[in-house]
Amino acid sequence: GDKSVINGGVLFLSSKEGNTDTVGVFTTDQLDKCRVNLSDYLADKKSEVEIYNPDETFKISNAIIADNGKDRIVMVVSPDIEKARKAVNGLLGIEN
């Protein structure tokens, strides 16, 4: 995707081979475009793991992409979806 829609942020990718755990927190003034880019990234990643590591498909299929409605967007791929959702909502100031 177009990296120019991201003004700043941080991305954590698991260093464990075959593990798709991911946390990204980004600032942007183009939330919709950034959301599309992150969705496209997850779709590509899902296509890869379906072939090479199908056990990771569930995590990617249930990935969280959420934003604060202004300038911050978060993406999380995690085996614990509920815990991740609570953490994301806390980061974005959304009540659980």
N, CA, C and O atoms as a CHARMM CRD file, in Angstrom:
* protein
*
  384
    1    1 GLY  N      0.81700  -1.19800   0.00000 PROA 1      0.00000
    2    1 GLY  CA     0.00000   0.00000   0.00000 PROA 1      0.00000
    3    1 GLY  C      0.85600   1.25600   0.00000 PROA 1      0.00000
    4    1 GLY  O      2.08500   1.19800   0.05500 PROA 1      0.00000
    5    2 ASP  N      0.19800   2.34600  -0.06100 PROA 2      0.00000
    6    2 ASP  CA     0.82500   3.66400  -0.10000 PROA 2      0.00000
    7    2 ASP  C      1.27700   4.06900   1.29600 PROA 2      0.00000
    8    2 ASP  O      0.45400   4.42700   2.13900 PROA 2      0.00000
    9    3 LYS  N      2.57200   4.01300   1.54200 PROA 3      0.00000
   10    3 LYS  CA     3.10700   4.33500   2.86500 PROA 3      0.00000
   11    3 LYS  C      2.99800   5.81400   3.19700 PROA 3      0.00000
   12    3 LYS  O      3.15200   6.19900   4.35700 PROA 3      0.00000
   13    4 SER  N      2.73400   6.65200   2.19400 PROA 4      0.00000
   14    4 SER  CA     2.66500   8.08700   2.44000 PROA 4      0.00000
   15    4 SER  C      1.44300   8.48200   3.26900 PROA 4      0.00000
   16    4 SER  O      1.37300   9.61000   3.75600 PROA 4      0.00000
   17    5 VAL  N      0.47600   7.57000   3.43900 PROA 5      0.00000
   18    5 VAL  CA    -0.69700   7.89500   4.25800 PROA 5      0.00000
   19    5 VAL  C     -0.39100   7.76600   5.74800 PROA 5      0.00000
   20    5 VAL  O     -1.20000   8.17200   6.58200 PROA 5      0.00000
   21    6 ILE  N      0.76500   7.20600   6.08700 PROA 6      0.00000
   22    6 ILE  CA     1.16200   7.04900   7.48600 PROA 6      0.00000
   23    6 ILE  C      2.13700   8.17000   7.84200 PROA 6      0.00000
   24    6 ILE  O      3.18000   8.32400   7.20700 PROA 6      0.00000
   25    7 ASN  N      1.78600   8.94400   8.85900 PROA 7      0.00000
   26    7 ASN  CA     2.65300  10.04100   9.30400 PROA 7      0.00000
   27    7 ASN  C      3.71400   9.56200  10.28800 PROA 7      0.00000
   28    7 ASN  O      4.79100  10.15200  10.37300 PROA 7      0.00000
   29    8 GLY  N      3.42300   8.51000  11.02200 PROA 8      0.00000
   30    8 GLY  CA     4.36300   7.97200  11.98900 PROA 8      0.00000
   31    8 GLY  C      3.75700   6.75700  12.65400 PROA 8      0.00000
   32    8 GLY  O      2.59900   6.41700  12.41500 PROA 8      0.00000
   33    9 GLY  N      4.53800   6.11100  13.48000 PROA 9      0.00000
   34    9 GLY  CA     3.99800   4.95700  14.18500 PROA 9      0.00000
   35    9 GLY  C      5.06300   3.94100  14.50200 PROA 9      0.00000
   36    9 GLY  O      6.26200   4.18100  14.36000 PROA 9      0.00000
   37   10 VAL  N      4.57900   2.79500  14.93800 PROA 10     0.00000
   38   10 VAL  CA     5.46900   1.70000  15.30600 PROA 10     0.00000
   39   10 VAL  C      4.81500   0.38500  14.89100 PROA 10     0.00000
   40   10 VAL  O      3.59400   0.24300  14.94600 PROA 10     0.00000
   41   11 LEU  N      5.64000  -0.57200  14.47500 PROA 11     0.00000
   42   11 LEU  CA     5.14100  -1.87600  14.04100 PROA 11     0.00000
   43   11 LEU  C      5.99000  -2.96100  14.69900 PROA 11     0.00000
   44   11 LEU  O      7.21600  -2.95700  14.59500 PROA 11     0.00000
   45   12 PHE  N      5.31400  -3.88800  15.37800 PROA 12     0.00000
   46   12 PHE  CA     5.96900  -5.04600  15.97000 PROA 12     0.00000
   47   12 PHE  C      5.56200  -6.27000  15.17500 PROA 12     0.00000
   48   12 PHE  O      4.37300  -6.53700  15.00100 PROA 12     0.00000
   49   13 LEU  N      6.53900  -7.01100  14.69600 PROA 13     0.00000
   50   13 LEU  CA     6.31200  -8.29500  14.02700 PROA 13     0.00000
   51   13 LEU  C      7.03600  -9.35200  14.83800 PROA 13     0.00000
   52   13 LEU  O      8.19400  -9.17000  15.21400 PROA 13     0.00000
   53   14 SER  N      6.36300 -10.44500  15.10400 PROA 14     0.00000
   54   14 SER  CA     6.98600 -11.51200  15.87500 PROA 14     0.00000
   55   14 SER  C      8.26000 -11.99300  15.18700 PROA 14     0.00000
   56   14 SER  O      8.29900 -12.14200  13.96600 PROA 14     0.00000
   57   15 SER  N      9.28800 -12.23200  15.97300 PROA 15     0.00000
   58   15 SER  CA    10.54400 -12.74300  15.41600 PROA 15     0.00000
   59   15 SER  C     10.54900 -14.26800  15.34500 PROA 15     0.00000
   60   15 SER  O     11.48800 -14.87200  14.82500 PROA 15     0.00000
   61   16 LYS  N      9.49800 -14.87900  15.86800 PROA 16     0.00000
   62   16 LYS  CA     9.38200 -16.33600  15.85900 PROA 16     0.00000
   63   16 LYS  C      8.95300 -16.79100  14.45400 PROA 16     0.00000
   64   16 LYS  O      7.92600 -16.34900  13.93900 PROA 16     0.00000
   65   17 GLU  N      9.73000 -17.65400  13.85700 PROA 17     0.00000
   66   17 GLU  CA     9.43600 -18.10300  12.49300 PROA 17     0.00000
   67   17 GLU  C      8.04000 -18.72500  12.41500 PROA 17     0.00000
   68   17 GLU  O      7.68300 -19.58500  13.21900 PROA 17     0.00000
   69   18 GLY  N      7.26400 -18.27300  11.43300 PROA 18     0.00000
   70   18 GLY  CA     5.92800 -18.80900  11.21000 PROA 18     0.00000
   71   18 GLY  C      4.84400 -18.16600  12.05400 PROA 18     0.00000
   72   18 GLY  O      3.66000 -18.43500  11.84900 PROA 18     0.00000
   73   19 ASN  N      5.23300 -17.31400  13.00700 PROA 19     0.00000
   74   19 ASN  CA     4.25900 -16.66300  13.88200 PROA 19     0.00000
   75   19 ASN  C      3.86200 -15.32400  13.27700 PROA 19     0.00000
   76   19 ASN  O      4.72600 -14.52400  12.92000 PROA 19     0.00000
   77   20 THR  N      2.56000 -15.07600  13.16000 PROA 20     0.00000
   78   20 THR  CA     2.07000 -13.85200  12.52300 PROA 20     0.00000
   79   20 THR  C      1.63800 -12.78500  13.52200 PROA 20     0.00000
   80   20 THR  O      1.04700 -11.78000  13.12700 PROA 20     0.00000
   81   21 ASP  N      1.92100 -12.98300  14.81100 PROA 21     0.00000
   82   21 ASP  CA     1.54000 -11.96700  15.79300 PROA 21     0.00000
   83   21 ASP  C      2.10500 -10.61400  15.36400 PROA 21     0.00000
   84   21 ASP  O      3.28900 -10.48700  15.05200 PROA 21     0.00000
   85   22 THR  N      1.23400  -9.61100  15.35400 PROA 22     0.00000
   86   22 THR  CA     1.59100  -8.28900  14.86200 PROA 22     0.00000
   87   22 THR  C      0.85900  -7.23300  15.67000 PROA 22     0.00000
   88   22 THR  O     -0.31400  -7.39800  16.00500 PROA 22     0.00000
   89   23 VAL  N      1.54900  -6.15600  15.97700 PROA 23     0.00000
   90   23 VAL  CA     0.91700  -4.99000  16.57600 PROA 23     0.00000
   91   23 VAL  C      1.46000  -3.76500  15.85300 PROA 23     0.00000
   92   23 VAL  O      2.67200  -3.56200  15.77100 PROA 23     0.00000
   93   24 GLY  N      0.54900  -2.95400  15.33200 PROA 24     0.00000
   94   24 GLY  CA     0.94200  -1.71400  14.68000 PROA 24     0.00000
   95   24 GLY  C      0.08300  -0.57200  15.19600 PROA 24     0.00000
   96   24 GLY  O     -1.13900  -0.69400  15.28500 PROA 24     0.00000
   97   25 VAL  N      0.71900   0.53100  15.53400 PROA 25     0.00000
   98   25 VAL  CA     0.01400   1.74000  15.95200 PROA 25     0.00000
   99   25 VAL  C      0.53800   2.85600  15.05700 PROA 25     0.00000
  100   25 VAL  O      1.73600   3.13800  15.03500 PROA 25     0.00000
  101   26 PHE  N     -0.36800   3.48500  14.32400 PROA 26     0.00000
  102   26 PHE  CA     0.03500   4.47300  13.32800 PROA 26     0.00000
  103   26 PHE  C     -0.74800   5.77200  13.48400 PROA 26     0.00000
  104   26 PHE  O     -1.90700   5.76900  13.90000 PROA 26     0.00000
  105   27 THR  N     -0.09900   6.87300  13.14700 PROA 27     0.00000
  106   27 THR  CA    -0.79600   8.14600  13.05700 PROA 27     0.00000
  107   27 THR  C     -0.95100   8.48800  11.58100 PROA 27     0.00000
  108   27 THR  O     -0.05600   8.25200  10.77000 PROA 27     0.00000
  109   28 THR  N     -2.10700   9.04700  11.26000 PROA 28     0.00000
  110   28 THR  CA    -2.42000   9.36100   9.87500 PROA 28     0.00000
  111   28 THR  C     -3.48800  10.43600   9.82600 PROA 28     0.00000
  112   28 THR  O     -4.29200  10.57200  10.74800 PROA 28     0.00000
  113   29 ASP  N     -3.49100  11.19600   8.74700 PROA 29     0.00000
  114   29 ASP  CA    -4.59000  12.13000   8.53300 PROA 29     0.00000
  115   29 ASP  C     -5.50900  11.60200   7.43300 PROA 29     0.00000
  116   29 ASP  O     -6.37000  12.31700   6.92000 PROA 29     0.00000
  117   30 GLN  N     -5.29900  10.31900   7.08200 PROA 30     0.00000
  118   30 GLN  CA    -6.11300   9.65300   6.05700 PROA 30     0.00000
  119   30 GLN  C     -6.53600   8.27600   6.56500 PROA 30     0.00000
  120   30 GLN  O     -6.08100   7.25300   6.05300 PROA 30     0.00000
  121   31 LEU  N     -7.40700   8.25600   7.57100 PROA 31     0.00000
  122   31 LEU  CA    -7.81300   6.99900   8.21100 PROA 31     0.00000
  123   31 LEU  C     -8.36000   5.98500   7.22000 PROA 31     0.00000
  124   31 LEU  O     -7.99000   4.81200   7.27300 PROA 31     0.00000
  125   32 ASP  N     -9.23200   6.41500   6.31800 PROA 32     0.00000
  126   32 ASP  CA    -9.84900   5.46700   5.38500 PROA 32     0.00000
  127   32 ASP  C     -8.81500   4.80000   4.48500 PROA 32     0.00000
  128   32 ASP  O     -8.85100   3.58400   4.29900 PROA 32     0.00000
  129   33 LYS  N     -7.90100   5.57700   3.92700 PROA 33     0.00000
  130   33 LYS  CA    -6.86400   5.00500   3.06200 PROA 33     0.00000
  131   33 LYS  C     -5.93500   4.08600   3.86000 PROA 33     0.00000
  132   33 LYS  O     -5.53100   3.02700   3.38100 PROA 33     0.00000
  133   34 CYS  N     -5.61000   4.50000   5.06400 PROA 34     0.00000
  134   34 CYS  CA    -4.73800   3.68400   5.91000 PROA 34     0.00000
  135   34 CYS  C     -5.41900   2.36200   6.24600 PROA 34     0.00000
  136   34 CYS  O     -4.77900   1.31000   6.22700 PROA 34     0.00000
  137   35 ARG  N     -6.70300   2.40900   6.55000 PROA 35     0.00000
  138   35 ARG  CA    -7.47600   1.19400   6.84900 PROA 35     0.00000
  139   35 ARG  C     -7.45900   0.24300   5.64700 PROA 35     0.00000
  140   35 ARG  O     -7.28800  -0.96500   5.81600 PROA 35     0.00000
  141   36 VAL  N     -7.63200   0.77400   4.45200 PROA 36     0.00000
  142   36 VAL  CA    -7.59700  -0.04700   3.22900 PROA 36     0.00000
  143   36 VAL  C     -6.22200  -0.68700   3.07500 PROA 36     0.00000
  144   36 VAL  O     -6.11900  -1.87200   2.75900 PROA 36     0.00000
  145   37 ASN  N     -5.16000   0.09700   3.29800 PROA 37     0.00000
  146   37 ASN  CA    -3.80100  -0.44700   3.18500 PROA 37     0.00000
  147   37 ASN  C     -3.56300  -1.57700   4.17800 PROA 37     0.00000
  148   37 ASN  O     -2.97900  -2.60300   3.83100 PROA 37     0.00000
  149   38 LEU  N     -4.01600  -1.38800   5.41200 PROA 38     0.00000
  150   38 LEU  CA    -3.84100  -2.43400   6.42500 PROA 38     0.00000
  151   38 LEU  C     -4.66200  -3.66800   6.08000 PROA 38     0.00000
  152   38 LEU  O     -4.19600  -4.79300   6.26300 PROA 38     0.00000
  153   39 SER  N     -5.86500  -3.47300   5.59000 PROA 39     0.00000
  154   39 SER  CA    -6.70600  -4.61100   5.16400 PROA 39     0.00000
  155   39 SER  C     -6.05700  -5.37000   4.02200 PROA 39     0.00000
  156   39 SER  O     -6.07400  -6.60000   3.99900 PROA 39     0.00000
  157   40 ASP  N     -5.48400  -4.64000   3.07300 PROA 40     0.00000
  158   40 ASP  CA    -4.78200  -5.27200   1.94600 PROA 40     0.00000
  159   40 ASP  C     -3.56800  -6.06000   2.45000 PROA 40     0.00000
  160   40 ASP  O     -3.30800  -7.16900   1.98300 PROA 40     0.00000
  161   41 TYR  N     -2.83100  -5.48700   3.39700 PROA 41     0.00000
  162   41 TYR  CA    -1.67800  -6.17600   3.98000 PROA 41     0.00000
  163   41 TYR  C     -2.11700  -7.49800   4.61400 PROA 41     0.00000
  164   41 TYR  O     -1.48600  -8.53500   4.40800 PROA 41     0.00000
  165   42 LEU  N     -3.19600  -7.44900   5.37900 PROA 42     0.00000
  166   42 LEU  CA    -3.68300  -8.66500   6.04400 PROA 42     0.00000
  167   42 LEU  C     -4.16700  -9.69700   5.02500 PROA 42     0.00000
  168   42 LEU  O     -3.95200 -10.89400   5.21500 PROA 42     0.00000
  169   43 ALA  N     -4.80900  -9.25700   3.96100 PROA 43     0.00000
  170   43 ALA  CA    -5.26400 -10.18900   2.91400 PROA 43     0.00000
  171   43 ALA  C     -4.07200 -10.88700   2.26800 PROA 43     0.00000
  172   43 ALA  O     -4.10700 -12.09600   2.03600 PROA 43     0.00000
  173   44 ASP  N     -3.01200 -10.12400   1.97800 PROA 44     0.00000
  174   44 ASP  CA    -1.80300 -10.71400   1.39900 PROA 44     0.00000
  175   44 ASP  C     -1.15600 -11.69700   2.37100 PROA 44     0.00000
  176   44 ASP  O     -0.74200 -12.78800   1.97800 PROA 44     0.00000
  177   45 LYS  N     -1.07100 -11.30700   3.63800 PROA 45     0.00000
  178   45 LYS  CA    -0.47300 -12.16400   4.65700 PROA 45     0.00000
  179   45 LYS  C     -1.27800 -13.45400   4.81700 PROA 45     0.00000
  180   45 LYS  O     -0.71200 -14.53600   4.97300 PROA 45     0.00000
  181   46 LYS  N     -2.60600 -13.32200   4.77400 PROA 46     0.00000
  182   46 LYS  CA    -3.47500 -14.49700   4.89500 PROA 46     0.00000
  183   46 LYS  C     -3.23200 -15.45900   3.73600 PROA 46     0.00000
  184   46 LYS  O     -3.16900 -16.67100   3.94200 PROA 46     0.00000
  185   47 SER  N     -3.09700 -14.93400   2.52700 PROA 47     0.00000
  186   47 SER  CA    -2.82300 -15.78800   1.36200 PROA 47     0.00000
  187   47 SER  C     -1.51800 -16.55600   1.53500 PROA 47     0.00000
  188   47 SER  O     -1.41600 -17.72300   1.15700 PROA 47     0.00000
  189   48 GLU  N     -0.52200 -15.88600   2.11200 PROA 48     0.00000
  190   48 GLU  CA     0.76400 -16.54700   2.35500 PROA 48     0.00000
  191   48 GLU  C      0.63000 -17.67400   3.37100 PROA 48     0.00000
  192   48 GLU  O      1.09700 -18.78700   3.12700 PROA 48     0.00000
  193   49 VAL  N     -0.00100 -17.39700   4.50200 PROA 49     0.00000
  194   49 VAL  CA    -0.03800 -18.40200   5.56200 PROA 49     0.00000
  195   49 VAL  C     -0.96500 -19.56300   5.23600 PROA 49     0.00000
  196   49 VAL  O     -0.77000 -20.66700   5.74300 PROA 49     0.00000
  197   50 GLU  N     -1.96300 -19.33200   4.40200 PROA 50     0.00000
  198   50 GLU  CA    -2.84500 -20.44200   4.01500 PROA 50     0.00000
  199   50 GLU  C     -2.04700 -21.54800   3.34100 PROA 50     0.00000
  200   50 GLU  O     -2.40400 -22.72300   3.42600 PROA 50     0.00000
  201   51 ILE  N     -0.97700 -21.16800   2.67800 PROA 51     0.00000
  202   51 ILE  CA    -0.13500 -22.13400   1.97500 PROA 51     0.00000
  203   51 ILE  C      0.95400 -22.68400   2.88900 PROA 51     0.00000
  204   51 ILE  O      1.15000 -23.89600   2.97700 PROA 51     0.00000
  205   52 TYR  N      1.66800 -21.77400   3.57400 PROA 52     0.00000
  206   52 TYR  CA     2.86500 -22.16200   4.30900 PROA 52     0.00000
  207   52 TYR  C      2.64900 -22.46700   5.78300 PROA 52     0.00000
  208   52 TYR  O      3.41900 -23.22500   6.37300 PROA 52     0.00000
  209   53 ASN  N      1.62600 -21.89800   6.38300 PROA 53     0.00000
  210   53 ASN  CA     1.41200 -22.08900   7.81700 PROA 53     0.00000
  211   53 ASN  C     -0.07300 -21.90400   8.14000 PROA 53     0.00000
  212   53 ASN  O     -0.44900 -20.91900   8.77600 PROA 53     0.00000
  213   54 PRO  N     -0.91200 -22.83600   7.71200 PROA 54     0.00000
  214   54 PRO  CA    -2.36200 -22.66800   7.85000 PROA 54     0.00000
  215   54 PRO  C     -2.85000 -22.49400   9.28400 PROA 54     0.00000
  216   54 PRO  O     -3.95000 -21.98200   9.49300 PROA 54     0.00000
  217   55 ASP  N     -2.06600 -22.90600  10.27700 PROA 55     0.00000
  218   55 ASP  CA    -2.47400 -22.72500  11.66900 PROA 55     0.00000
  219   55 ASP  C     -2.59900 -21.24700  12.04800 PROA 55     0.00000
  220   55 ASP  O     -3.29600 -20.91800  13.00800 PROA 55     0.00000
  221   56 GLU  N     -1.94500 -20.36500  11.31900 PROA 56     0.00000
  222   56 GLU  CA    -1.96800 -18.93200  11.61600 PROA 56     0.00000
  223   56 GLU  C     -3.15300 -18.21400  10.95000 PROA 56     0.00000
  224   56 GLU  O     -3.40300 -17.04300  11.23500 PROA 56     0.00000
  225   57 THR  N     -3.87300 -18.90100  10.07700 PROA 57     0.00000
  226   57 THR  CA    -4.96200 -18.28200   9.31800 PROA 57     0.00000
  227   57 THR  C     -6.04300 -17.70600  10.22300 PROA 57     0.00000
  228   57 THR  O     -6.55700 -16.62200   9.94900 PROA 57     0.00000
  229   58 PHE  N     -6.39700 -18.40400  11.29100 PROA 58     0.00000
  230   58 PHE  CA    -7.44300 -17.93500  12.19300 PROA 58     0.00000
  231   58 PHE  C     -7.10400 -16.56400  12.77600 PROA 58     0.00000
  232   58 PHE  O     -7.95500 -15.67600  12.83000 PROA 58     0.00000
  233   59 LYS  N     -5.84900 -16.40200  13.21100 PROA 59     0.00000
  234   59 LYS  CA    -5.43700 -15.12600  13.80700 PROA 59     0.00000
  235   59 LYS  C     -5.57500 -13.97700  12.81000 PROA 59     0.00000
  236   59 LYS  O     -6.07300 -12.90600  13.15400 PROA 59     0.00000
  237   60 ILE  N     -5.13700 -14.20200  11.59200 PROA 60     0.00000
  238   60 ILE  CA    -5.20600 -13.14100  10.59500 PROA 60     0.00000
  239   60 ILE  C     -6.65800 -12.86400  10.21100 PROA 60     0.00000
  240   60 ILE  O     -7.03400 -11.70900  10.01000 PROA 60     0.00000
  241   61 SER  N     -7.46400 -13.89700  10.11000 PROA 61     0.00000
  242   61 SER  CA    -8.88500 -13.71400   9.76800 PROA 61     0.00000
  243   61 SER  C     -9.60900 -12.90600  10.83500 PROA 61     0.00000
  244   61 SER  O    -10.61000 -12.25300  10.54200 PROA 61     0.00000
  245   62 ASN  N     -9.11900 -12.94100  12.05700 PROA 62     0.00000
  246   62 ASN  CA    -9.75700 -12.23400  13.16400 PROA 62     0.00000
  247   62 ASN  C     -8.93500 -11.03500  13.64800 PROA 62     0.00000
  248   62 ASN  O     -9.09900 -10.57300  14.77700 PROA 62     0.00000
  249   63 ALA  N     -8.07000 -10.55200  12.79600 PROA 63     0.00000
  250   63 ALA  CA    -7.23900  -9.40400  13.15700 PROA 63     0.00000
  251   63 ALA  C     -8.11400  -8.18700  13.46400 PROA 63     0.00000
  252   63 ALA  O     -9.22200  -8.04800  12.94600 PROA 63     0.00000
  253   64 ILE  N     -7.59100  -7.32900  14.30400 PROA 64     0.00000
  254   64 ILE  CA    -8.29600  -6.11100  14.69800 PROA 64     0.00000
  255   64 ILE  C     -7.67800  -4.93300  13.95200 PROA 64     0.00000
  256   64 ILE  O     -6.46100  -4.74500  13.95600 PROA 64     0.00000
  257   65 ILE  N     -8.52900  -4.15400  13.32000 PROA 65     0.00000
  258   65 ILE  CA    -8.13600  -2.85100  12.79600 PROA 65     0.00000
  259   65 ILE  C     -9.14500  -1.87300  13.38000 PROA 65     0.00000
  260   65 ILE  O    -10.34200  -1.96100  13.10500 PROA 65     0.00000
  261   66 ALA  N     -8.65300  -0.94000  14.18800 PROA 66     0.00000
  262   66 ALA  CA    -9.54200   0.01400  14.85000 PROA 66     0.00000
  263   66 ALA  C     -8.88200   1.38700  14.84800 PROA 66     0.00000
  264   66 ALA  O     -7.65800   1.50000  14.78500 PROA 66     0.00000
  265   67 ASP  N     -9.71200   2.43100  14.91800 PROA 67     0.00000
  266   67 ASP  CA    -9.16400   3.78500  14.94600 PROA 67     0.00000
  267   67 ASP  C     -9.92700   4.64500  15.94000 PROA 67     0.00000
  268   67 ASP  O    -10.98700   4.26400  16.43600 PROA 67     0.00000
  269   68 ASN  N     -9.36700   5.80300  16.21600 PROA 68     0.00000
  270   68 ASN  CA    -9.98100   6.71500  17.16800 PROA 68     0.00000
  271   68 ASN  C    -10.88500   7.74200  16.48900 PROA 68     0.00000
  272   68 ASN  O    -11.38600   8.65700  17.14300 PROA 68     0.00000
  273   69 GLY  N    -11.09600   7.59400  15.18200 PROA 69     0.00000
  274   69 GLY  CA   -11.96100   8.50500  14.44500 PROA 69     0.00000
  275   69 GLY  C    -11.30000   9.82300  14.07500 PROA 69     0.00000
  276   69 GLY  O    -11.92200  10.69700  13.47100 PROA 69     0.00000
  277   70 LYS  N    -10.02400   9.95400  14.44600 PROA 70     0.00000
  278   70 LYS  CA    -9.32600  11.21200  14.16100 PROA 70     0.00000
  279   70 LYS  C     -8.01400  10.98200  13.41400 PROA 70     0.00000
  280   70 LYS  O     -7.89800  11.27300  12.22400 PROA 70     0.00000
  281   71 ASP  N     -7.02900  10.45100  14.14400 PROA 71     0.00000
  282   71 ASP  CA    -5.68800  10.40900  13.56700 PROA 71     0.00000
  283   71 ASP  C     -4.85500   9.19100  13.96300 PROA 71     0.00000
  284   71 ASP  O     -3.66700   9.12900  13.64700 PROA 71     0.00000
  285   72 ARG  N     -5.45500   8.23300  14.64200 PROA 72     0.00000
  286   72 ARG  CA    -4.69800   7.05300  15.08400 PROA 72     0.00000
  287   72 ARG  C     -5.42900   5.78400  14.68000 PROA 72     0.00000
  288   72 ARG  O     -6.64600   5.67200  14.82200 PROA 72     0.00000
  289   73 ILE  N     -4.64500   4.82100  14.16800 PROA 73     0.00000
  290   73 ILE  CA    -5.20900   3.53100  13.76900 PROA 73     0.00000
  291   73 ILE  C     -4.30300   2.42700  14.30600 PROA 73     0.00000
  292   73 ILE  O     -3.08000   2.56000  14.32700 PROA 73     0.00000
  293   74 VAL  N     -4.92300   1.34700  14.73300 PROA 74     0.00000
  294   74 VAL  CA    -4.21000   0.23700  15.35700 PROA 74     0.00000
  295   74 VAL  C     -4.57500  -1.05200  14.63500 PROA 74     0.00000
  296   74 VAL  O     -5.73400  -1.26900  14.28200 PROA 74     0.00000
  297   75 MET  N     -3.57400  -1.90700  14.41700 PROA 75     0.00000
  298   75 MET  CA    -3.79500  -3.23200  13.83400 PROA 75     0.00000
  299   75 MET  C     -3.16300  -4.25300  14.76700 PROA 75     0.00000
  300   75 MET  O     -2.01500  -4.09500  15.18400 PROA 75     0.00000
  301   76 VAL  N     -3.91200  -5.29900  15.09200 PROA 76     0.00000
  302   76 VAL  CA    -3.39000  -6.36000  15.96200 PROA 76     0.00000
  303   76 VAL  C     -3.76100  -7.72900  15.39300 PROA 76     0.00000
  304   76 VAL  O     -4.91800  -7.99000  15.06500 PROA 76     0.00000
  305   77 VAL  N     -2.76400  -8.58600  15.28300 PROA 77     0.00000
  306   77 VAL  CA    -2.96000  -9.99700  14.96800 PROA 77     0.00000
  307   77 VAL  C     -2.48900 -10.74400  16.21200 PROA 77     0.00000
  308   77 VAL  O     -1.31700 -10.68000  16.58100 PROA 77     0.00000
  309   78 SER  N     -3.41700 -11.45200  16.85200 PROA 78     0.00000
  310   78 SER  CA    -3.10600 -12.08300  18.13200 PROA 78     0.00000
  311   78 SER  C     -3.92700 -13.35200  18.30600 PROA 78     0.00000
  312   78 SER  O     -5.03300 -13.45200  17.77600 PROA 78     0.00000
  313   79 PRO  N     -3.39400 -14.32600  19.04700 PROA 79     0.00000
  314   79 PRO  CA    -4.18600 -15.52400  19.31900 PROA 79     0.00000
  315   79 PRO  C     -5.28900 -15.26300  20.35300 PROA 79     0.00000
  316   79 PRO  O     -6.26100 -16.01500  20.41900 PROA 79     0.00000
  317   80 ASP  N     -5.14900 -14.21200  21.15400 PROA 80     0.00000
  318   80 ASP  CA    -6.13800 -13.88300  22.18100 PROA 80     0.00000
  319   80 ASP  C     -6.90800 -12.63600  21.73900 PROA 80     0.00000
  320   80 ASP  O     -6.55500 -11.51400  22.10200 PROA 80     0.00000
  321   81 ILE  N     -7.95000 -12.84900  20.96000 PROA 81     0.00000
  322   81 ILE  CA    -8.69600 -11.75700  20.33800 PROA 81     0.00000
  323   81 ILE  C     -9.35200 -10.85500  21.37700 PROA 81     0.00000
  324   81 ILE  O     -9.32800  -9.63300  21.23500 PROA 81     0.00000
  325   82 GLU  N     -9.93200 -11.43600  22.41200 PROA 82     0.00000
  326   82 GLU  CA   -10.62200 -10.63400  23.42900 PROA 82     0.00000
  327   82 GLU  C     -9.65100  -9.73700  24.19100 PROA 82     0.00000
  328   82 GLU  O     -9.92900  -8.55900  24.41200 PROA 82     0.00000
  329   83 LYS  N     -8.53100 -10.28900  24.58600 PROA 83     0.00000
  330   83 LYS  CA    -7.52200  -9.50200  25.29900 PROA 83     0.00000
  331   83 LYS  C     -6.98700  -8.38700  24.39200 PROA 83     0.00000
  332   83 LYS  O     -6.78500  -7.25700  24.83700 PROA 83     0.00000
  333   84 ALA  N     -6.76400  -8.71400  23.13600 PROA 84     0.00000
  334   84 ALA  CA    -6.27300  -7.72600  22.18100 PROA 84     0.00000
  335   84 ALA  C     -7.29800  -6.61800  21.98300 PROA 84     0.00000
  336   84 ALA  O     -6.93300  -5.44400  21.92600 PROA 84     0.00000
  337   85 ARG  N     -8.57000  -6.97300  21.87600 PROA 85     0.00000
  338   85 ARG  CA    -9.63200  -5.98500  21.68700 PROA 85     0.00000
  339   85 ARG  C     -9.68100  -5.01300  22.86900 PROA 85     0.00000
  340   85 ARG  O     -9.81100  -3.80400  22.67600 PROA 85     0.00000
  341   86 LYS  N     -9.57700  -5.53700  24.07600 PROA 86     0.00000
  342   86 LYS  CA    -9.59100  -4.67900  25.26700 PROA 86     0.00000
  343   86 LYS  C     -8.39300  -3.72700  25.26700 PROA 86     0.00000
  344   86 LYS  O     -8.53400  -2.54700  25.58700 PROA 86     0.00000
  345   87 ALA  N     -7.22900  -4.23900  24.91000 PROA 87     0.00000
  346   87 ALA  CA    -6.02400  -3.40300  24.87200 PROA 87     0.00000
  347   87 ALA  C     -6.14800  -2.30400  23.81800 PROA 87     0.00000
  348   87 ALA  O     -5.78300  -1.15400  24.06500 PROA 87     0.00000
  349   88 VAL  N     -6.66200  -2.66200  22.64500 PROA 88     0.00000
  350   88 VAL  CA    -6.84300  -1.68500  21.56700 PROA 88     0.00000
  351   88 VAL  C     -7.83800  -0.61600  21.98800 PROA 88     0.00000
  352   88 VAL  O     -7.59400   0.57500  21.79900 PROA 88     0.00000
  353   89 ASN  N     -8.96300  -1.04200  22.56100 PROA 89     0.00000
  354   89 ASN  CA    -9.96200  -0.07100  22.99000 PROA 89     0.00000
  355   89 ASN  C     -9.41000   0.86900  24.05100 PROA 89     0.00000
  356   89 ASN  O     -9.71300   2.06200  24.04600 PROA 89     0.00000
  357   90 GLY  N     -8.59900   0.33500  24.96000 PROA 90     0.00000
  358   90 GLY  CA    -7.97300   1.17500  25.97400 PROA 90     0.00000
  359   90 GLY  C     -7.02000   2.18600  25.35000 PROA 90     0.00000
  360   90 GLY  O     -7.00300   3.35200  25.74500 PROA 90     0.00000
  361   91 LEU  N     -6.23500   1.74900  24.38600 PROA 91     0.00000
  362   91 LEU  CA    -5.28300   2.62500  23.70700 PROA 91     0.00000
  363   91 LEU  C     -6.00300   3.74700  22.97400 PROA 91     0.00000
  364   91 LEU  O     -5.53500   4.88500  22.95500 PROA 91     0.00000
  365   92 LEU  N     -7.13400   3.42300  22.37400 PROA 92     0.00000
  366   92 LEU  CA    -7.87700   4.40400  21.58600 PROA 92     0.00000
  367   92 LEU  C     -8.89100   5.19800  22.40200 PROA 92     0.00000
  368   92 LEU  O     -9.54400   6.10200  21.88200 PROA 92     0.00000
  369   93 GLY  N     -9.01700   4.85800  23.67600 PROA 93     0.00000
  370   93 GLY  CA    -9.97300   5.57600  24.51400 PROA 93     0.00000
  371   93 GLY  C    -11.41500   5.19000  24.27400 PROA 93     0.00000
  372   93 GLY  O    -12.32700   5.99300  24.47300 PROA 93     0.00000
  373   94 ILE  N    -11.62000   3.94300  23.83900 PROA 94     0.00000
  374   94 ILE  CA   -12.95900   3.40300  23.57400 PROA 94     0.00000
  375   94 ILE  C    -13.34600   2.52100  24.73800 PROA 94     0.00000
  376   94 ILE  O    -12.55700   1.68000  25.16800 PROA 94     0.00000
  377   95 GLU  N    -14.56100   2.70100  25.26000 PROA 95     0.00000
  378   95 GLU  CA   -14.99300   1.85300  26.37200 PROA 95     0.00000
  379   95 GLU  C    -15.23300   0.44200  25.88600 PROA 95     0.00000
  380   95 GLU  O    -15.76600   0.23000  24.79700 PROA 95     0.00000
  381   96 ASN  N    -14.82800  -0.54200  26.71400 PROA 96     0.00000
  382   96 ASN  CA   -15.00000  -1.96400  26.36600 PROA 96     0.00000
  383   96 ASN  C    -16.41200  -2.41400  26.59100 PROA 96     0.00000
  384   96 ASN  O    -16.73400  -3.57700  26.35200 PROA 96     0.00000
